[in-house]
Amino acid sequence: MSTEHLVEPSADFPVRDYGPPRVHYLNWRHTIASWLLSRDHKRIGIMYLVSISIFFVVGSLFAAIFRLELLTPEGDFLQADTYNKFFTLHGVVMIFFFLIPSIPAVLGNFLIPLMIGAKDVAFPKLNLASWYIFMVGGTIGVAIILLGGLDTGWTFYTPLSSSYANTHVFLAAMLVFITGFSSILTGLNFLVTIHKMRAPGLTWFRLPLFIWAHYATSVIQVLGTPVLAITVFLVGIERIWGVGIFDPALGGDPILFQHMFWFYSHPAVYIMILPGMGVISEVIACFSRNRVFGYEFIAFSSVAIAIIGFLVWGHHMYVSGQSMYANLVFSLLTMLVAVPSAIKIFNWTATLYKGNVIWETPMLYAVGFIGLFGIGGGTGLFLGTTGLDVPLHDTYFVVAHFHYVMVGGMVMAYLAGIHFWWPKITGKMYAQTPAKISAIVVFVGFNFTFFPQFLAGWNGMPRRYHSYNADFQIWNVLSTAGATVLGIGFLMPAFYLGWSLFFGKDAGSNPWGARGLEWEACTSPPIPHNFEEIPVVTQEAYAYTGEETVSV
Amino acid sequence: MSEHHIVTPKTYLKNLAVLMVLMALTIIAAKWPVLHISQTVNLAMALTIAVAKMMCIILIFMHVKFSSRLVMVFASAGFFWLIILLTLTFCDYASRFWHSPTAVSPYLG
């Protein structure tokens, strides 16, 4: 192993490998109250991990049910209105309770203080409050499901949501409003933590790219989410008191809803994917044993995505009645936002070049991410052009595109991150062979599920219908079969990661031979306050020499 | 440190008085027929008073005036983002009827 360290070796930080500590954050208190009232960012991260995993299972079950319906062209399993509820609930649960909170709330909460050499986040009580607010939103979500569901689509378009839908739109508006504050407070906490609590010597350009990605994400959360909260609040006002805001019959404008909704909801896509990009930067650097190529470019591309991402929302509205001139402006801006994303893809690939690439499980997911996000991003450009979007709008091409970005991109990155930091989080190492098989099954199952949807959409199959033209059946059978494989791939980690908790061998503080404070100055699992003494950082991030060894 | 700046009750009371005066101005501008010059002028008047009230609240009650530059940057960023929302949304409304040379935008009169 190299003798160079991110942290200056001293009596306090002798060199790695610290053995597992006698008292760590998982065992220092055992009561339920010690978890539910914990202000420890690591425990809060674990509580988010458990919560969002449950929501992920629920959201996946909704998808499994409507994929079964789509096996045949006739609506023979679900009625039209039930089908509408299932795809709506799938979208709402997955977006608000899995995709948005997953990496920031789980990995971000757990890792940001560790990575910057802090003992906790800036506002630990606020952090705990964020989780409770999230759970209040989740409880409303469960109530909506039990009371009969929601059928507006996760987009809540007016006038359907404000005037016509007879389902629980008001509760859903409350859910979005409340859950949004969880996201805002998490973002606020991260911004202050990153600004104010970095260890001595940890300058902005020594920060891991995971931190840069979370910084950019937090800016979007803080500045974008309030607009969504206001928008759903206005829908509620119109629905209950008949105040004319979006309903033309009352003097409102339904397209105004789309402007306000997408002003948040397009940047929300970057809330979902930017932290994933941060994970990929860490994993690619570690498993190619290489300094990240163009560190500054990747760091600033995160900030550029956060800003330019706010200028492109109109590309969701080309066929809504928005002016053709606005369409042109939004289309041009959409081409711009692709540039920073492409910079990241090129730089990760360049990092692999002449690296000492090691094919451990997190790396398999990371490489899968690059390919699938590349396809998802590329097809986004198809949809960003004003002409081509017209025939493709509201077809399965759009469904396939955003699942390539959200599942192929974000979920792959999340799984890469979970597999990468699992030894740090739990102190235990999982079995490598089933983990690698799972990564391959997820990759194959994912493509098997969603690539046929590109073809169905390209040939004109509209989204959000429970019955369809028989010509499209082949693509739907393939997609449902693929979803089965994907489901198996997603279930596998539950078994081998769960197994590792009880029977896995001790991971050691740095099993991957990785760089970074969380690996080099911290035990696995970390002690309650992370560090015995705040470390002093003397090097830039990713100072890999190629000589580090993996010990799994 | 600027974060520990203590604002005296007197400052708050002065600020409250200014806000009350501005509220009175809002009502006068809305209700007094003499000031009903045109829709555009009245809108400008109402918005000017609203911006003045907003600045009193943000700068004094929310302590931005006494905070670090970093806090000022973040407070300003919120307005920058609001300008993005309004500008691009109104671009749509302003140009929605351009492609029809005979039509007039109902939004712009």
Chai-1 contact restraints between the chains, C-beta under 6 A:
chainA,res_idxA,chainB,res_idxB,connection_type,confidence,min_distance_angstrom,max_distance_angstrom,comment,restraint_id
A,L223,B,W81,contact,1.0,0.0,6.0,A-B,restraint_1
A,H259,B,T89,contact,1.0,0.0,6.0,A-B,restraint_2
A,F263,B,L85,contact,1.0,0.0,6.0,A-B,restraint_3
A,F310,B,I84,contact,1.0,0.0,6.0,A-B,restraint_4
A,Q322,B,D92,contact,1.0,0.0,6.0,A-B,restraint_5
A,S323,B,D92,contact,1.0,0.0,6.0,A-B,restraint_6
A,S323,B,S95,contact,1.0,0.0,6.0,A-B,restraint_7
A,S323,B,R96,contact,1.0,0.0,6.0,A-B,restraint_8
A,M324,B,H99,contact,1.0,0.0,6.0,A-B,restraint_9
A,Y325,B,S95,contact,1.0,0.0,6.0,A-B,restraint_10
A,Y325,B,W98,contact,1.0,0.0,6.0,A-B,restraint_11
A,A326,B,C91,contact,1.0,0.0,6.0,A-B,restraint_12
A,A326,B,D92,contact,1.0,0.0,6.0,A-B,restraint_13
